[in-house]
Every structure is written in structure tokens, then in C-alpha cells.
């Protein structure tokens, strides 16, 4: 069962403006990455379902985080079907994110009052996601649709709360384009977790990258 309500999830994402997106098959590495992000100010973290037995890693990681990083809201990403969503909900996922929009996942998540952030690549998909109950919609892939798409959606539908994922970097130039276009938050993966940094287990570097990115986002929001 989720430890946080979907309202708390949406508020946490809105407050920080950034959700790290990460997967590793090694539980200990995953723990250290979550802790590094937590110490960097992150409060919503998306672990992705991208490898065999990912659910086993997530289950242990979620139990660990509840004790070691009590304010961290751990969710699951890369979910494309209702059965998989149910599996991770049983393991305590606090929110579910997908690269696409699947109405059946809404049924599973809504029944348990868990936030579902579906991936959308068109205005019609964004509208349909909102009709089905999405508080936040994920625009994906961001590096393909671009900031102009976000701006285009927000013009006739200013109430839309968009999280963009794909091609987002922790650099001010990149983040400025997205937040000036109107996103409410960004999902950030490989650019926040350089392979060489993870390989070197330089967790302090990841903490600093998170701190810097969150500071840039706060600065952009206050313009």
C-alpha cells in the first residue's frame, strides 16, 4: 500500500519541480542513488521497470527508503500495462509513470487512489488523460516534441500540469527552455546520473547535481 496519497505526491513534485528517473539491477547501488538524491533535496523519485526482476529490487528499495529516507516518495516508471501496475502497487509504489497512456492503468491506480502520470505525445492524449483523472501528464519524449509543444498545449489548456521527460539536462540553458514554455516539473534520467559517476560510486557528485538542478529550477520559477 502506498505511504503517500496522490495529493501528497502531486504536491511534492510541484514543490521541487524535478523527479529523478533511475534504474539499476544492483540493490545497493540503487539505495545509494536514492539516498544521494534525498540528501540533495529530492522528494519524489521514479525507479524504472527496465530490467528482469525489477519488481524485486523495487520492493526492497521501497522498504529501505521508508526507514532511511522517510520523506522520499518512491514511484515506479516505464509501466505500460495494468497487470504490471498492480504488481508494483502491491509493493507500495506511491505513483505510477508510463511512456504511454493506457486507460486500464487508470482503473487500477484510481481504485487505490494512487497517482498515474501517463506519457502523452499529442494534445488529444493530454486531454484524454485529464478526462480519465490525471493530475499530471508526462510529455514524452521531450527531446522529440520540444518546448514549443508544451507552449502550444498550455495556450488553449492553461490548467494543464506537465512533466516533461526525455532530453532534459541539469543545465540552466536546457531547464530554462522547458520552464519558460510552461512545464510544472521535469523528469531527469541519465543526465543526472552519468555512467562514470555511478561506476565510481561518487554519490556526493549526484547529491551536488541534484542540489544544483533544484536551485536552477527555483531560480527560473522566481523570474
Kinemage of the C-alpha trace (Angstrom):
@kinemage 1
@onewidth
@group {chain A} dominant
@subgroup {mainchain}
@vectorlist {calphas} color= white
{ca unk a 1} P 0.000 0.000 0.000
{ca unk a 2} L 1.236 3.495 -0.848
{ca unk a 3} L 2.584 5.503 2.093
{ca unk a 4} L 1.717 8.812 0.454
{ca unk a 5} L -1.591 9.976 -1.026
{ca unk a 6} L -1.753 11.100 -4.623
{ca unk a 7} L -2.337 14.644 -3.400
{ca unk a 8} L 0.920 14.470 -1.431
{ca unk a 9} L 2.682 13.079 -4.497
{ca unk a 10} L 1.484 15.900 -6.735
{ca unk a 11} L 2.368 18.497 -4.115
{ca unk a 12} L 5.882 17.104 -3.687
{ca unk a 13} L 6.504 17.080 -7.441
{ca unk a 14} L 5.129 20.611 -7.714
{ca unk a 15} L 7.247 21.826 -4.801
{ca unk a 16} L 10.596 20.606 -6.136
{ca unk a 17} L 9.901 20.631 -9.873
{ca unk a 18} L 12.109 17.623 -10.547
{ca unk a 19} L 11.742 13.835 -10.473
{ca unk a 20} L 14.919 11.776 -10.952
{ca unk a 21} L 14.432 8.750 -13.200
{ca unk a 22} L 16.737 5.804 -12.497
{ca unk a 23} L 17.179 2.058 -12.837
{ca unk a 24} L 19.938 -0.277 -11.734
{ca unk a 25} L 19.811 -4.017 -11.178
{ca unk a 26} L 22.047 -3.693 -8.110
{ca unk a 27} L 20.039 -3.007 -4.954
{ca unk a 28} L 22.937 -1.423 -3.060
{ca unk a 29} L 23.715 0.989 -5.881
{ca unk a 30} L 20.021 1.879 -6.105
{ca unk a 31} L 19.926 2.585 -2.373
{ca unk a 32} L 22.933 4.889 -2.563
{ca unk a 33} L 21.499 6.770 -5.527
{ca unk a 34} L 18.176 7.303 -3.769
{ca unk a 35} L 19.986 8.476 -0.635
{ca unk a 36} L 22.211 10.830 -2.645
{ca unk a 37} L 19.155 12.376 -4.303
{ca unk a 38} L 17.381 12.641 -0.950
{ca unk a 39} L 20.323 14.493 0.549
{ca unk a 40} L 20.268 16.743 -2.496
{ca unk a 41} L 16.698 17.826 -1.775
{ca unk a 42} L 14.732 15.416 -3.969
{ca unk a 43} L 11.427 14.234 -2.528
{ca unk a 44} L 9.871 12.272 -5.427
{ca unk a 45} L 11.919 9.582 -7.185
{ca unk a 46} L 10.981 7.368 -10.136
{ca unk a 47} L 12.579 3.920 -10.224
{ca unk a 48} L 12.012 2.452 -13.664
{ca unk a 49} L 10.819 -1.022 -14.586
{ca unk a 50} L 13.562 -1.660 -17.115
{ca unk a 51} L 15.168 -4.960 -16.204
{ca unk a 52} L 14.422 -8.527 -15.196
{ca unk a 53} L 13.257 -8.813 -11.583
{ca unk a 54} L 12.962 -5.024 -11.313
{ca unk a 55} L 9.987 -5.578 -9.021
{ca unk a 56} L 12.182 -7.434 -6.546
{ca unk a 57} L 14.683 -4.564 -6.450
{ca unk a 58} L 11.879 -2.029 -6.106
{ca unk a 59} L 10.195 -3.896 -3.252
{ca unk a 60} L 13.370 -3.974 -1.179
{ca unk a 61} L 14.301 -0.417 -2.138
{ca unk a 62} L 10.908 0.907 -1.110
{ca unk a 63} L 11.067 -0.788 2.306
{ca unk a 64} L 14.574 0.550 2.830
{ca unk a 65} L 13.646 4.092 1.782
{ca unk a 66} L 10.716 4.170 4.217
{ca unk a 67} L 13.238 3.870 7.057
{ca unk a 68} L 16.330 5.640 5.731
{ca unk a 69} L 14.735 8.388 3.623
{ca unk a 70} L 11.287 8.750 5.250
{ca unk a 71} L 10.152 11.778 3.244
{ca unk a 72} L 11.152 10.286 -0.106
{ca unk a 73} L 8.180 9.389 -2.277
{ca unk a 74} L 9.185 6.395 -4.368
{ca unk a 75} L 7.257 5.677 -7.548
{ca unk a 76} L 7.619 3.270 -10.457
{ca unk a 77} L 8.162 4.199 -14.086
{ca unk a 78} L 8.115 2.582 -17.545
{ca unk a 79} L 4.762 0.937 -16.828
{ca unk a 80} L 2.750 0.072 -19.955
{ca unk a 81} L 0.043 -2.333 -18.744
{ca unk a 82} L -2.386 -2.712 -15.858
{ca unk a 83} L -1.011 -6.040 -14.641
{ca unk a 84} L 2.446 -4.635 -14.109
{ca unk a 85} L 0.998 -1.550 -12.412
{ca unk a 86} L -0.882 -3.825 -9.995
{ca unk a 87} L 2.300 -5.737 -9.197
{ca unk a 88} L 4.153 -2.584 -8.201
{ca unk a 89} L 1.195 -1.158 -6.308
{ca unk a 90} L 1.277 -4.311 -4.208
{ca unk a 91} L 4.906 -3.470 -3.455
{ca unk a 92} L 3.961 0.002 -2.231
{ca unk a 93} L 4.567 2.197 -5.282
{ca unk a 94} L 3.401 5.716 -4.430
{ca unk a 95} L 2.874 6.747 -8.035
{ca unk a 96} L 2.998 5.162 -11.474
{ca unk a 97} L 4.545 6.683 -14.595
{ca unk a 98} L 4.414 5.392 -18.154
{ca unk a 99} L 5.816 6.235 -21.588
{ca unk a 100} L 2.296 5.953 -22.992
{ca unk a 101} L -1.337 6.387 -21.965
{ca unk a 102} L -3.202 3.196 -21.053
{ca unk a 103} L -6.795 3.643 -19.765
{ca unk a 104} L -6.610 0.281 -17.966
{ca unk a 105} L -3.801 1.601 -15.755
{ca unk a 106} L -6.060 4.473 -14.712
{ca unk a 107} L -8.631 1.948 -13.491
{ca unk a 108} L -6.063 0.141 -11.351
{ca unk a 109} L -4.488 3.301 -9.923
{ca unk a 110} L -7.720 5.229 -9.388
{ca unk a 111} L -9.183 2.309 -7.475
{ca unk a 112} L -6.332 2.591 -4.970
{ca unk a 113} L -6.148 6.401 -5.082
{ca unk a 114} L -2.612 6.311 -6.497
{ca unk a 115} L -1.370 8.941 -8.952
{ca unk a 116} L -0.842 7.773 -12.535
{ca unk a 117} L 1.254 10.014 -14.785
{ca unk a 118} L 0.752 8.789 -18.363
{ca unk a 119} L 3.020 9.598 -21.281
{ca unk a 120} L 1.414 11.830 -23.896
{ca unk a 121} L 2.675 12.992 -27.290
{ca unk a 122} L -0.371 14.814 -28.640
{ca unk a 123} L -2.919 17.369 -27.484
{ca unk a 124} L -5.673 14.766 -27.769
{ca unk a 125} L -3.779 12.374 -25.486
{ca unk a 126} L -3.242 15.134 -22.941
{ca unk a 127} L -6.968 15.909 -22.967
{ca unk a 128} L -7.908 12.237 -22.705
{ca unk a 129} L -5.523 11.737 -19.760
{ca unk a 130} L -7.172 14.640 -17.949
{ca unk a 131} L -10.612 13.208 -18.693
{ca unk a 132} L -9.502 9.941 -17.065
{ca unk a 133} L -8.268 11.755 -13.971
{ca unk a 134} L -4.592 12.627 -14.470
{ca unk a 135} L -3.376 15.438 -12.221
{ca unk a 136} L -0.028 15.500 -14.025
{ca unk a 137} L 0.616 14.451 -17.608
{ca unk a 138} L 4.015 13.393 -18.854
{ca unk a 139} L 5.070 14.845 -22.189
{ca unk a 140} L 7.352 12.264 -23.774
{ca unk a 141} L 9.744 12.073 -25.498
{ca unk a 142} L 10.662 15.654 -24.659
{ca unk a 143} L 13.650 15.856 -26.982
{ca unk a 144} L 11.383 14.922 -29.900
{ca unk a 145} L 8.303 17.089 -29.258
{ca unk a 146} L 10.263 20.049 -27.842
{ca unk a 147} L 9.350 23.065 -25.669
{ca unk a 148} L 7.181 24.527 -28.434
{ca unk a 149} L 4.765 21.626 -27.976
{ca unk a 150} L 4.405 22.402 -24.274
{ca unk a 151} L 3.771 26.068 -25.021
{ca unk a 152} L 1.232 25.057 -27.666
{ca unk a 153} L -0.687 22.838 -25.224
{ca unk a 154} L -0.695 25.427 -22.440
{ca unk a 155} L -2.165 28.166 -24.642
{ca unk a 156} L -5.677 26.650 -25.048
{ca unk a 157} L -5.392 24.434 -21.928
{ca unk a 158} L -3.609 26.593 -19.307
{ca unk a 159} L -4.717 24.328 -16.454
{ca unk a 160} L -2.524 21.509 -17.767
{ca unk a 161} L 0.179 20.331 -15.339
{ca unk a 162} L 3.009 18.976 -17.468
{ca unk a 163} L 6.068 16.955 -16.503
{ca unk a 164} L 8.453 16.580 -19.411
{ca unk a 165} L 10.878 13.652 -19.649
{ca unk a 166} L 13.456 12.835 -22.289
{ca unk a 167} L 16.384 15.038 -23.213
{ca unk a 168} L 16.234 17.123 -20.037
{ca unk a 169} L 19.619 18.086 -18.575
{ca unk a 170} L 20.554 19.796 -15.282
{ca unk a 171} L 21.961 22.781 -17.196
{ca unk a 172} L 20.276 26.171 -16.830
{ca unk a 173} L 20.074 26.686 -20.595
{ca unk a 174} L 18.116 23.452 -21.023
{ca unk a 175} L 15.881 23.854 -17.981
{ca unk a 176} L 15.105 27.457 -18.906
{ca unk a 177} L 13.600 26.369 -22.220
{ca unk a 178} L 11.227 23.940 -20.521
{ca unk a 179} L 10.098 26.093 -17.616
{ca unk a 180} L 9.639 29.171 -19.782
{ca unk a 181} L 7.461 27.014 -22.046
{ca unk a 182} L 5.244 26.200 -19.051
{ca unk a 183} L 6.169 22.811 -17.603
{ca unk a 184} L 5.404 22.257 -13.939
{ca unk a 185} L 8.213 19.748 -13.487
{ca unk a 186} L 10.832 17.715 -15.296
{ca unk a 187} L 11.841 14.079 -15.178
{ca unk a 188} L 15.602 13.653 -15.440
{ca unk a 189} L 17.464 10.413 -16.049
{ca unk a 190} L 20.898 9.699 -17.482
{ca unk a 191} L 21.999 13.338 -17.438
{ca unk a 192} L 21.562 13.398 -13.666
{ca unk a 193} L 23.318 10.051 -13.238
{ca unk a 194} L 26.386 9.975 -15.520
{ca unk a 195} L 27.582 6.402 -16.008
{ca unk a 196} L 31.098 7.210 -14.908
{ca unk a 197} L 29.833 8.828 -11.696
{ca unk a 198} L 27.713 5.788 -10.798
{ca unk a 199} L 30.576 3.440 -11.713
{ca unk a 200} L 32.926 5.396 -9.439
{ca unk a 201} L 30.262 5.401 -6.700
{ca unk a 202} L 30.721 9.139 -6.353
{ca unk a 203} L 27.439 9.661 -4.525
{ca unk a 204} L 28.436 13.158 -3.401
{ca unk a 205} L 28.563 14.212 -7.055
{ca unk a 206} L 24.979 13.064 -7.572
{ca unk a 207} L 23.897 14.942 -4.445
{ca unk a 208} L 25.535 18.093 -5.797
{ca unk a 209} L 23.966 17.655 -9.249
{ca unk a 210} L 20.550 17.422 -7.581
{ca unk a 211} L 21.178 20.487 -5.426
{ca unk a 212} L 22.336 22.486 -8.436
{ca unk a 213} L 19.391 21.432 -10.603
{ca unk a 214} L 16.848 22.223 -7.885
{ca unk a 215} L 18.478 25.629 -7.314
{ca unk a 216} L 18.266 26.419 -11.026
{ca unk a 217} L 14.601 25.394 -11.118
{ca unk a 218} L 13.803 27.572 -8.082
{ca unk a 219} L 15.597 30.494 -9.738
{ca unk a 220} L 13.696 30.045 -13.012
{ca unk a 221} L 10.368 29.886 -11.204
{ca unk a 222} L 11.076 33.153 -9.401
{ca unk a 223} L 11.800 35.097 -12.600
